[in-house]
Amino acid sequence: MIAQFSLRLICGMSMMWGLMPRSQVTSGFFRIQMLVVLGLSALSALTIGQLVGDDGQTLLTHAVGTWICVILALSAFLGSVMWTLERRRTGSFFVFLIAAESTGALLLSTTPLGSFTGMLQLLSELSTASMLGAAMTGMLLGHWFLTAPTMSITPLSRLNLYFAVAGLVRLVVSGIGLISAWGQMTDSTHWLWLALRWLAGIIGPLLMVVMVWRILKYRNTQAATGVLFVSVVLVIIGELSAALLSRELQTPV
């Protein structure tokens, strides 16, 4: 679970870096983000065995997963060097490279795409990664305004928009999974996890999006950062609940 969470976070954060207006954000922000990915890649390499199944249903083996994590770490290190040297074009190349590598790892960890469950799992992985990445990147960018207070708030507003879109997509994907697994909801524990999953993991973050949008109208980046921090916590709680429920129902919810 640790490796899966780390790879989701790397994938989501790198996707947000690629989508956000990087020209309006100072290079130091991306340098630090690359170092965060370096740490997450090392953590993934150490725990990749938890993500590799023994049933042979996925293409991700322990060796392949470890090598992907090593390549991710190397890419993040080189990316941090480029952003430190203000080589923004080369740094952006590593942004997209990391996004491609981490997305590939998530793709390999899913069940065969020819099945309905496999397609649903892939959509679930990507939507979860997007939610985690948007919330975490937005929260860290909000903190960066303490270092660069003159930056435009447009990137933060854009990240909040991406967070909203990711939340809506996650709502649809989770709804489809819930409908397909509804008949298996027989235990009271399932209903408890489901309530926590939807209240904390989907409805809560969408409410936070509205709050951040209203706060940013007054250009109060620090208040928005606090709300985004709460969003990160809610998304993590929701996804942990979803992981437990999905393991029981054998369907992504």
DAFEN-V551904 format. One record per pair of residues at least 6 apart in sequence whose ideal C-beta (glycine too) atoms are under 6 Angstrom apart, sorted by the first residue. I is the first residue (numbers start at 0). J is the second residue. If there is no record, write none. Layout:
BEGIN
<<I;J> <I;J>>
END
This chain:
BEGIN
<<1;46> <2;43> <2;46> <2;47> <2;49> <2;50> <3;50> <5;39> <5;42> <5;43> <6;43> <6;101> <6;104> <6;105> <7;127> <7;128> <7;131> <8;131> <9;36> <9;39> <9;101> <10;101> <10;102> <10;105> <10;128> <11;128> <11;129> <11;131> <11;132> <12;132> <12;135> <12;136> <13;94> <13;97> <13;98> <14;98> <14;132> <15;132> <15;133> <15;136> <16;94> <17;94> <17;95> <17;98> <19;154> <19;157> <19;158> <20;154> <23;151> <23;153> <23;154> <24;154> <25;147> <26;82> <26;85> <28;143> <29;82> <29;90> <30;79> <30;82> <30;83> <33;75> <33;78> <33;79> <34;79> <36;75> <37;72> <37;75> <37;76> <40;68> <40;71> <40;72> <41;72> <43;68> <44;65> <44;68> <47;64> <47;65> <48;61> <50;108> <51;59> <51;61> <51;64> <56;110> <57;108> <58;107> <59;107> <59;108> <67;104> <71;100> <74;93> <74;96> <74;97> <78;90> <78;93> <81;89> <81;90> <82;90> <105;124> <109;117> <109;120> <109;121> <110;116> <110;117> <110;120> <111;117> <112;118> <119;176> <119;251> <120;251> <122;172> <123;172> <123;251> <126;168> <126;169> <126;172> <127;238> <129;165> <130;165> <130;166> <130;169> <130;234> <131;234> <133;158> <133;161> <133;162> <133;165> <134;162> <134;230> <134;231> <134;234> <135;231> <136;158> <137;158> <137;227> <138;224> <138;227> <138;228> <138;231> <140;155> <141;220> <141;223> <141;224> <141;227> <142;224> <144;220> <152;215> <152;218> <156;215> <159;208> <159;211> <162;208> <163;208> <166;204> <166;205> <170;201> <173;252> <176;250> <176;251> <176;252> <177;252> <179;250> <180;248> <180;250> <183;248> <192;240> <192;243> <192;244> <195;240> <196;237> <196;240> <196;241> <199;233> <199;236> <199;237> <200;237> <200;238> <203;233> <204;230> <204;233> <204;234> <207;226> <207;230> <210;226> <211;223> <211;226> <214;222> <214;223> <215;223> <241;252> <244;252> <245;251> <245;252>>
END
